[in-house]
Amino acid sequence: MLLSLTVTVSNPVSTPRQDVPVVVELPAKARGAVSATVSGKPGVAWQLDDMDRDGLSDELAMLVDLKPNETVTLRVNLSDKDAPNPSEVRTEAYLKLHDKNQKHPRIQAIAYPGDADNRQMYNSIYGHGAVLEGLYSAIRVYLDNRQSVDLYAKHTPQLELETTGFYTTVDQMEKGYGRDILWAGTSVALGSFRGWTDGAPSTIDSVDTRGQSVVTTGPVRSVIEVTDRGWVMKPGAKPVDMTQRYTVWGGRRDYEVDIAITPSDPSQVYCTGVQKVMEDNEGFVKPDGLAGSWGWNIPDKGKKELTDTLGLGIYVAPAYLHSTREDDVNYLTLLKPDSKGHIRYTFTSTALRDKTTPARNAKEWFGYLEEWRRLLANPVKVSVKK
């Protein structure tokens, strides 16, 4: 055994919480651990991750269920001896090359020079970008200057993208698989990160290099990364390096986003948000950083008989929120970096095709988003002792 840790997790609200993410940074002595045992509460799922990609694990990720105002104490034993992880696999991430032989091999990372043709980059990847999948939905982030987040919704909570690959056939839909449900157009879609130029969202056009990679894929969480080196947001601006990380946790509907910008200018404004759904849209954006929309659309213009009703939501905490506004196609949350150059936000979604949806109409969805925001604004408290 390398090291034992005592991890205390407290729920500060009188609401039960399931699948609460807990991240523990490993002490130097335990870096490189390959297995763990967790005691003190049954059913705690875990995985060890190499988040800085130096070949050694540096974070322990866990999912914990908590009763109202409950505090639990977990005993974690970290080992350099390999052992099976009994945690149920509930997330996945992948990046695949487009292959004329339809093999679509998985790769770990890819990068392109800044002058690469957007359409060629977009078409070189199977699915047009890195894919991140949870039980209720999946997203893909397009590998081009838009870097838009696209959405796939499911009928039943399960992992299924290895079968459908975002391109569900009619036969697969009849068997109960989900499908791509969002038509993004020129909008910010679902939490797509944008620059802010001349009072409007701007795509990430001028870069030295751009790329995508899979940081980790596992039972508890999966993470994909989008990088832009030498990004010049507008003429005359200083170039910056940007890394976007998207995380999905097992059992959760939402996705976490962490943007790191170097060097960071605290006065620079960026933006994200959710689109106004194309038909019968209802929505809002509030000064506290919560925005949501509800409506229906035709995701595939070649199959106009297939429509989807869906709800979108996003929340930006005060530390990263500059202001809010809306335009013709979006509910926008304008962003500012913190003192370390990070911007963080969370987005979520649902759809009527989802048998476990928490909402069947706009009123129910907006109520769900308010409660979701309340819990995000009151995170669990975690302390670690060696």
N, C-alpha and C positions, 0 to 999 in steps of 0.2 A: 504494500500500500504506500502511495506517495504522500497522501495528506488527508486529514479529516477536517471537514468544515461544518459549522453549525449555522444554518440559514434560517432566519426568522422572517416570516411573511405575515403581514397584518392587513386586514381589510378594514378601511376607515369608514365604511358606510354600512347602513343597516339593510343592505341588499345582498342576496347570495350571488356569487360570481363563479362562473365555470370557465375552465381553460384559461386561467390568468397567466400571462407570460411572466416568467422570472428569469433574469439574466444575471449570472455571477461571473465576474472577471476572475480568472484563475490566478492565484499567487504564483510568483516565479517558480517556486519549488514544484508546483503541480502542473506547469505547462508541459504539454506533451502527453498528458494522461489519455488513455485509450478506452477506459471503461469507468463506470461509476455504479455505486449502489446508493439508493436513497431510502431512508427509513424515517419514521415519525408520522407519516400519513400514507395510507394505501393509495395506490393508483397514480402516483406522481410520474408522469412521463418525462424523459430526459434525453438529451444528446449533447455530445461534445463537439465544438466547432473550432476550426482554424480561421478566424475572421480576418486576421492580418496576412494570411496566406504565406507564412514563413515555414510551413511544414509541421508546426506544433499546435496542438489544441490550446486555445487561450480563453474560451468562454464555455460555461455550462449553461445550457438553455433548458428550462423546465416549464411544465404546465401544471398549475395547482388549482383545485377547486376549493372555494372558501365559503363558509356560512356567513350570515350577517355579523359584522364586527368581530369575526373570528381571527385569532392569531395562532399560527401553527409553527412549530419548530421542527426543522428537518435536519437529519444527520446525513451528511454526504461523505462517502468514502471514495476517494479518487485513486485509481490504480494505473500502473503502467503495464498490467497484464490484460490481454484481450479477453473479453467475455461477452456473451450475447446481450443485446439490448432488447428487453421484452416490450418496449413501447410500441404501440400500434402505429403503423405508418399512415399519417394523415395529411402529409404535404409532399410536394415534389416540385423541382425546378429542372428545366432543361433548355439547352440551346442546340439546335440541329441544323446541319447544312442541307440546303435544297439539293437533291440528287436526282438526275434524270432516270436512274435505275430504281427510284422509289425506295431506296434503303434509308435515306435521311440519317446519316451517322451523327451521333451525339458528339459535341465538342465542348471543351471547357471554357474557351474564350475565343474572341475574334476581334480584330481591329482593322480599320481602314484609314488611309490618308485622307486629309480634309477635303481634297479635291475630287474624291471618288463620287461617281454619279449616284444620286439618291435612289433612283429606281433600281440600279444594279445592286446596291447594298440591300435594299428592301427585298429583292427577289432572290438573293443568294442564300437567305436563311429560310428554312422550312417553318412556315407560320409567320414569316416576316419579322421575327424578333424573338427575344428570350421569353420563355413561358414560365409562369408561376402559378401553381395549382393548390387550392385548398379543397375541403370537402364540399363546400357549397357553390364555389365558383372558381374561375381561373382568369388570369389576365395575361396579355402579351404586350410588350413594349416595342413598338416599331423601331427597327434599325434604319433610321433615316434622320433628316433634320427635324421632323416633327416630334419624334420620340413619344408618340401618342400612346395612351393606355387604352387597350381594347378589352371588352368584357365577354366572358362566356359564362352562362348560367346553367344550372343542372336541375334535373327533376328530383334526384335522390342524392343524399350526401354520400359521395364516394369519389375515389380517384379514377378518372376515365380518359384523361387526355392522351395517354399512351395508345389508346384505341382510336379516338376520334381526331386527335391532332388539331383541334379548332375547326375541322372541316367535316362536320357531322353529315353523314348521308341520310337520305330519307329512311332507309332500312334501319339505320342505327337509331334515328329518332323514334321510330315505331317500337323499338326495343327499350325505350326509356332513357336514352342518352340525352344530354343537354346540347347546347349549341351557342355559337356566337350570336349575341343579341343586340349589339350596339352599332349604330351608324354614327360615326364621329364627325364626318365631314370636316369643316374648318374649326370646329369647337375644341375646347380643352378636354372633351370626352369625360373620363372619370379620373380626375386627379393628375392629368398630364402636367408636367412641369414646363413653364414657359418663361422667357424673358419678358421684360416690360419696356416697350419702346414707343415713344410718341403717344402715350396714353392708351396703348392696346397690347394684347399678348403678342409675343414674337417668337418665331421658331428659332432653333439653334443652328444657324446657317454657316457662320464663319468659324471654322475650327482647324487646328493642325492635324488632329487625329480624333476619331470617334470609335467606340467599341462597346461590346457587351460581354458579360461573363456570368458564370454560375459560381457564387461564393460558397454556398452550402446547400445540400438537399438532404432531408432527413425526416424522421418520424415526427419530430416536434415542430420544427420550423424549416423553411426554405428561403433562400435569399438570392436575388439576382442583382447585378450591378451594371449600370450604364455609365460610361466615361466619355468626357469631352475635354481634350487637352487644347489649350490655346484658344479658348472660346472668346471671340470679340462680339459682344452683344450688339453694339452699334458702332458706326464709324467714329474713330477717335477714342474709343474706350480702351482701357488696358486689358490685355488678354488674361484670362483666368483659367485654371484647371477645375473641372467640376466632376464630381462623382455622385451618382444617384443610386441609392440602395432601396430596393423594394423587398419587404418581408411579409410572408404569410405564416400564421401560426395554426397548428392543428386545432380543429374544432371552432375556429373563429370565422366570421364573415368579413372582417375588415382586413386591410392591408396597411402596413406602416411604411412611411417614406422618410428617408434621411438623405438630405442633400448636403454635400460638403463642397465649399467653394474656397479656392486658394489662389491668390491672396483675396481676402474678403474686405469689401467696402461696406461698412454698416449703413451707409446712406443709399446704397443701391437697392432698388425695388425689383422683385420678381413676381410671378403670379402662378396660380393654379385655380382649381374650382371644379364645378360639374356643369355639363352641358344642359341646356334646355331641351328636353326630349322632343323629338320632331313633331309629334302629333298629340293634341290635347294636353299640352304641358301644363303642370301646376308646379310651382316652386317658390323658393325664397332664398335670400342670403341675409344673415344677421350680423350686427356689429361685433358679436362675440366670436365670430369665426366659423359658425355653423352654416352650411348651405345644403339644400336638398332639392330634388326634382322628381317628378313622377309623370309618366305618360306612356305612349306606345309609339313604335316605329317599325319600319320594314328594314331589317338589318342587311338583307341580301336583295339588291335591286333586281336580280334575275329570278327571284322567287317571291313575287309580290303577294302571293297567297299566304305566306308565312309571316305573321306579325308577332311582336313580343311587347308585353306591358312590363315596365320595369321601374324601379326606384333607385336613385343615386344619392349619395351623401358624402360630405367631407367636413372635417373639423380641423381647424388650425388653432393651436394654443396661443395665448396672449404673447408669449415670448417671441413668436415668429410671425405675428400678425401685424401688418402695416395698416390695412384698411380693407373694406369690402365694397363691391359695386356689381352692377350687372350691365351686360351689353345685349345686343340682339340675339345672341346664341348661347350665352353663358351666364352663370352665377359665379362671380369671380371673388377669390380671396387673394389679396395682394400680400406679398411675403417680404420679410426682412431677415437677414442672417443674425444669429446671436454673436457673442463676443469671440467664439471659436470658429465662426464661419459656417455654422450648420443651420439648416432649415429643416424642421420636422412637421409632418402632418399625417393624418390618417384618413382613408376613404373606405367606403363600404357600399353595398348594393343588395338588391333583391330583385325577384322577377316572379310573375304569376305562375310561370311554369315550374317554379320551385315548390314542391309539396310541403316543405317545412318553412315557407316564407313567414316572417313575422308581421306582414302587412298585406292586405288585399285591396287597399285603395290609398289615395294620397293622404287622407287624414290619419289613417293608422300608421303610414310610413313616416310622416312628419313627427308623430308622437314617439315612434320608435327612435328616431334620430335624436330627439331631445334627451331621452333616457340614455342613449349611447354616449352622447356628449357629456352628460353628467358623470358617468362612470369614468370616461377618459380623463375628465378634469379632476378626478379623485383617485389617482392610481394607488395600488397597494404599496405599502412601505416594506422595504427589504433591508435587513441588516445581516452582515456576515462576520463570523468569528472563527479564527483558526483553532 
